[in-house]
Structure formats: C-alpha cells, structure tokens
C-alpha cells in the first residue's frame, strides 16, 4: 500500500514561496489583459444601451426594445449594471414581478413598460444624470457613463474569472489522472458507501462523498479512495480558511464516514499559503500537492500501481 509523501517544514516553506511567485506572475500577466478585453467589449455594449435609453424613457417600443436587450446576454448584464448599485438577474426578475423572456414581454406590453419604468427608477443618477433631469445628455456625460459602467462590469468579470481558477486546477488534475491510465466516469452518483465509489483505476469529477462533496474522487489500485480538493488562496490569511478549515474539515468527515485506512484526503494548492498552516494540515493527515508541480501526484499514482512507498522519499 503506497503512502503519500510527507513534506518537511523547510520543503513547505520552499514550495509555498514558489507557489506565491507563480501566483504573482500569473496575476500580473492575466489581470490587465482580461480587464482590458472585458472593458473594450462592454464599452461597446453600454454605448448601444445608452442610445436606447431615451426611447425607454419616452415609453417608445418598450416591449421590442427590452425584448432585444434581455435576450442578449451581455446587453442584459449591462442593463442590470445601469442600477445603483447593480442588481442581480434574480433581483431584476423579483422586482419586476414578471417574466423577462422576449415572448412574455412582447405578449404583455404593460409588463414591458413596468420593467422599463423599474430600470429607469433604479438607474444611477451619478452616471446618468440626464435621465432624472429629462434632457439629452452631453457627449462628455455619455463618455463618462460608458467608461464608468464598463469598468464596473470588467472588474466584476475578472473577479468571477479568478473564482474559476479551481476549475482549471481540476482539469489539470484530471489530465494527470488520465496520463497515469485512470479512466473518468461520466455518472456521478452519491458515494454513500465505498461500494458506490468509482471502480479501481477510475475517477469522477465533483461528487458527494459521505456527508460532503469532493472535487475529484479516485479509486486507487489498492481499492482505497483518493478524495482531492482543489484550493486557490490569494493571501496567507485566506489559506487558513481554504486548507485548515475547508479541506481538513472535509478530510475529518470522510475519515469518520469511511475509516482512516480507506480514505486518502488530498489538497492541490495554488496561490499564497502560510507554511505553518500547511504543516498543521499535514499533521491532520491531509496530503499536500502543488498545482505548479503535479508530477508529485503522478509519482504517487504510479507508485500505487507499482506497489511502492513514497513516505520516506
């Protein structure tokens, strides 16, 4: 039965420093590029939307105009960001008290008028002062409104993209599993007992394992279950929540549900982590792997197939 590698504190310090360096380089490189792309795109969307505002304010063709806006994903996003503060899609539906589909608005013009009135009521008076004052905007006012609005959406889009970093980690981990001969199962039933886990040398994406979910569930050749969590942290303080609270908490739950010898709980880490927190998590039985060096995962998987023990490497 292969055992995962345990890291010394000096190794944890070294790897945490390397992960922080990788995180810093990636963040500096991607943030401005992503932000600029989103900003340029939504600048065009908001310019078109601002051109439509006078017609909405006058009540002209509200149904058709709103149907066109709400049926286009980015225009719909821009419409929500006219408000101060911006409203979510669910909030817009709730406040409007009507369906927002193109069919519903065109079939019931009074509902379309209600939605238009709601948007105008919520609109930011600082970005769009001419709406409240019932006058045409100046070219400078339009430009300022477009820039401010596009910047708001671009910042939110970049933030959302960053939250998806763990998904990229998951795909990278799956690639390693496949390269080691493991097969992904499409079905993802809940794992109530170990019988429900994938077959030997198979894995699944996000699945409920006992009382809580794991990002990836793997059946090792020796029949143990490897439960992998993908964790991204942007600060040493945040690393405690991601690793010691979330990942270690799940590891305790899985071992309680299935037994210490049947479960290998691991976390793939990316970003900024405090070495002391990592040492504590490792002492709790959590296997630590780094996204920047997934060869460690491959070594463990291959060792399992060959019957090797990596504990003292």
C-alpha positions in Angstrom: 0.0 0.0 0.0 1.7 3.2 -1.1 1.8 6.2 1.2 1.8 9.8 0.1 4.9 11.9 0.5 5.2 14.0 3.7 7.0 17.3 3.4 9.4 18.8 5.9 8.7 22.3 7.1 11.7 23.5 5.1 10.1 22.0 2.0 6.8 23.5 2.8 8.4 26.9 3.1 10.2 26.5 -0.2 7.2 25.3 -2.1 4.9 28.0 -0.6 7.4 30.6 -1.8 7.4 29.1 -5.2 3.6 29.0 -5.4 3.4 32.6 -4.3 5.9 33.5 -7.1 3.9 31.7 -9.7 0.6 33.2 -8.4 2.2 36.7 -8.6 3.4 36.3 -12.1 0.1 34.9 -13.4 -1.9 37.5 -11.7 0.1 40.4 -13.0 0.0 38.9 -16.5 -3.6 38.0 -16.7 -5.4 40.7 -14.8 -4.7 43.7 -17.1 -5.2 41.7 -20.3 -8.5 40.2 -19.1 -9.7 43.5 -17.7 -8.9 45.4 -20.9 -10.7 42.8 -23.0 -13.8 43.0 -20.9 -13.7 46.8 -20.7 -13.4 47.2 -24.5 -16.3 44.8 -25.1 -18.7 46.2 -22.6 -17.8 49.8 -23.7 -19.5 48.9 -27.0 -22.4 47.3 -25.3 -23.0 50.3 -23.0 -22.8 52.7 -25.9 -25.5 50.9 -27.7 -27.6 50.6 -24.5 -27.2 54.4 -23.7 -28.5 55.1 -27.2 -31.7 53.1 -26.4 -32.3 54.9 -23.0 -34.2 57.9 -24.5 -36.7 55.6 -26.2 -37.2 53.7 -23.0 -37.7 56.9 -21.1 -40.3 58.1 -23.6 -42.1 54.7 -23.5 -41.5 54.1 -27.2 -41.5 50.4 -28.2 -40.6 49.3 -24.7 -41.6 45.7 -25.4 -39.5 45.3 -28.5 -36.6 47.2 -27.1 -36.5 45.3 -23.9 -37.0 42.0 -25.6 -33.9 42.6 -27.7 -31.9 43.8 -24.7 -32.9 41.0 -22.4 -32.4 38.2 -25.0 -28.8 39.2 -25.4 -26.6 38.0 -22.5 -24.1 40.9 -22.4 -26.8 43.5 -23.1 -28.9 42.0 -20.2 -25.8 42.3 -18.0 -25.3 45.9 -19.0 -29.0 46.7 -18.2 -28.6 45.3 -14.7 -25.5 47.5 -14.2 -27.4 50.7 -15.0 -28.7 50.5 -11.5 -27.1 51.9 -8.4 -26.0 49.5 -7.1 -26.2 46.9 -9.9 -28.9 44.3 -9.4 -28.6 40.6 -10.0 -30.6 38.8 -12.6 -32.7 37.2 -9.9 -33.3 40.5 -8.2 -34.4 42.0 -11.5 -37.0 39.3 -12.0 -38.3 39.6 -8.5 -38.5 43.4 -8.6 -40.1 43.4 -12.0 -42.7 40.9 -10.9 -42.9 39.4 -14.4 -41.1 37.0 -16.6 -38.2 38.6 -18.6 -38.3 36.4 -21.6 -38.8 38.1 -25.0 -42.0 36.2 -25.6 -43.5 37.3 -22.3 -42.6 41.0 -22.8 -43.9 41.2 -26.3 -47.1 39.4 -25.5 -47.8 41.7 -22.5 -46.7 45.2 -23.3 -47.8 46.6 -20.0 -45.3 44.3 -18.3 -42.6 45.6 -20.6 -43.5 49.1 -19.6 -43.3 48.1 -15.9 -39.7 46.7 -16.4 -38.7 49.8 -18.3 -40.0 52.1 -15.5 -38.2 49.9 -12.9 -34.9 50.2 -14.8 -35.3 54.0 -15.0 -36.2 54.2 -11.4 -33.1 52.3 -10.3 -30.7 54.0 -12.7 -27.6 55.5 -11.2 -28.2 59.3 -11.1 -24.4 60.0 -10.9 -23.6 58.1 -14.1 -26.8 59.0 -15.9 -27.9 62.5 -14.6 -29.7 63.4 -17.8 -32.3 60.7 -17.2 -33.5 62.1 -14.0 -33.4 65.6 -15.4 -35.3 64.6 -18.6 -32.9 66.1 -21.0 -30.5 65.0 -23.7 -27.0 64.0 -22.5 -23.9 65.8 -23.5 -21.2 63.9 -25.3 -18.9 64.1 -22.2 -21.7 62.7 -20.0 -22.2 59.8 -22.3 -18.5 59.1 -22.4 -18.1 59.2 -18.6 -21.2 57.0 -18.2 -19.9 54.4 -20.6 -16.4 54.4 -19.1 -17.6 54.1 -15.5 -20.2 51.4 -16.4 -17.8 49.3 -18.5 -15.2 49.5 -15.7 -17.6 48.2 -13.2 -18.6 45.2 -15.3 -15.0 44.5 -16.3 -13.8 44.4 -12.7 -16.6 42.0 -11.8 -15.9 39.8 -14.8 -12.2 39.5 -13.8 -13.2 38.7 -10.2 -15.6 36.0 -11.4 -12.9 34.5 -13.7 -10.5 34.3 -10.8 -13.0 32.4 -8.8 -13.0 29.8 -11.6 -9.3 29.1 -11.0 -10.0 26.0 -9.0 -11.9 24.6 -12.1 -8.7 25.0 -14.1 -6.9 23.1 -11.3 -9.4 20.3 -11.5 -8.9 19.9 -15.3 -5.1 19.8 -14.8 -5.5 17.1 -12.1 -7.8 15.1 -14.4 -5.2 15.4 -17.1 -2.6 13.8 -14.8 -5.0 11.1 -13.8 -5.6 10.2 -17.5 -1.9 10.3 -18.2 -1.5 7.7 -15.4 -4.1 5.4 -17.0 -7.1 6.3 -14.9 -10.5 6.5 -16.7 -13.1 9.2 -16.0 -16.6 8.1 -15.3 -19.4 10.4 -16.5 -22.0 9.2 -14.0 -21.7 10.9 -10.6 -23.9 9.1 -8.0 -23.5 9.9 -4.4 -20.9 7.8 -2.6 -22.8 6.6 0.5 -20.6 3.5 1.0 -17.3 2.6 -0.6 -19.1 0.3 -3.0 -20.6 3.4 -4.6 -17.1 4.9 -5.4 -15.6 4.5 -8.8 -14.1 1.2 -9.8 -10.3 0.6 -9.5 -8.3 3.0 -11.7 -11.4 5.1 -12.4 -12.3 8.6 -11.2 -15.2 11.1 -11.2 -15.5 14.8 -11.1 -17.3 16.6 -8.2 -19.2 14.1 -6.2 -20.8 13.8 -2.8 -18.6 11.6 -0.7 -20.3 10.7 2.5 -21.6 13.9 4.1 -19.8 16.4 1.9 -18.5 16.9 -1.6 -15.1 16.3 -3.1 -13.8 18.0 -6.2 -12.4 14.7 -7.6 -13.0 11.1 -6.3 -10.5 8.4 -7.4 -10.3 4.7 -6.7 -6.7 3.7 -6.3 -5.4 0.3 -7.5 -5.3 -0.9 -3.8 -9.1 -0.1 -3.5 -8.6 3.0 -1.3 -10.4 6.1 -2.3 -8.4 9.3 -3.0 -10.5 12.4 -2.4 -9.0 15.5 -3.9 -9.9 19.1 -3.1 -8.6 22.0 -5.4 -7.8 25.1 -3.4 -6.8 28.6 -4.5 -5.7 31.2 -2.0 -4.7 34.9 -2.6 -3.3 35.5 0.9 -1.8 33.8 3.9 -4.9 34.6 6.0 -7.2 33.2 3.3 -5.1 30.0 3.2 -6.2 29.0 6.7 -9.8 29.0 5.6 -9.1 27.1 2.4 -6.9 24.5 3.8 -7.3 24.2 7.6 -11.0 24.9 7.8 -12.4 23.6 4.5 -10.0 20.8 3.3 -9.0 19.5 6.7 -12.7 19.7 7.8 -13.7 17.5 4.9 -10.9 15.1 5.5 -12.1 14.6 9.0 -15.6 14.0 7.8 -14.5 11.4 5.2 -12.4 9.5 7.6 -15.2 9.5 10.1 -17.6 8.2 7.4 -15.4 5.6 5.8 -12.4 4.9 8.0 -8.9 6.3 8.2 -7.3 3.4 6.2 -9.8 3.6 3.4 -9.6 7.3 2.5 -6.6 9.3 1.3 -7.6 13.0 1.5 -5.5 15.4 -0.6 -5.5 19.1 -1.5 -4.0 20.6 -4.7 -2.8 24.1 -3.8 -2.3 27.2 -5.9 -1.5 30.7 -4.7 -0.5 32.1 -1.4 -0.3 29.8 1.7 1.2 30.1 5.1 3.7 27.3 5.7 2.7 26.9 9.4 -0.9 26.4 8.3 0.2 23.8 5.8 2.3 21.9 8.4 -0.8 21.8 10.7 -2.9 20.5 7.9 -0.4 17.8 7.1 -0.3 16.7 10.7 -4.0 16.3 10.5 -3.5 13.8 7.7 -4.1 15.9 4.6 -1.9 15.1 1.7 -0.5 18.3 0.2 0.2 18.7 -3.6 1.0 21.8 -5.6 -0.6 22.9 -8.8 2.7 24.1 -10.2 4.3 20.6 -9.6 1.7 18.0 -10.4 4.4 15.4 -11.1 4.2 14.7 -7.3 0.6 13.4 -7.9 1.7 11.4 -10.9 4.5 9.8 -8.8 2.1 8.8 -6.1 -0.4 7.3 -8.6 2.4 5.4 -10.4 3.8 4.3 -7.1 0.4 2.8 -6.2 0.3 0.9 -9.4 3.8 -0.4 -8.8 3.3 -1.1 -5.1 6.0 1.4 -4.0 6.1 3.5 -0.8 6.9 7.2 -1.1 6.6 8.1 2.6 10.3 8.4 3.2 11.4 9.8 -0.2 
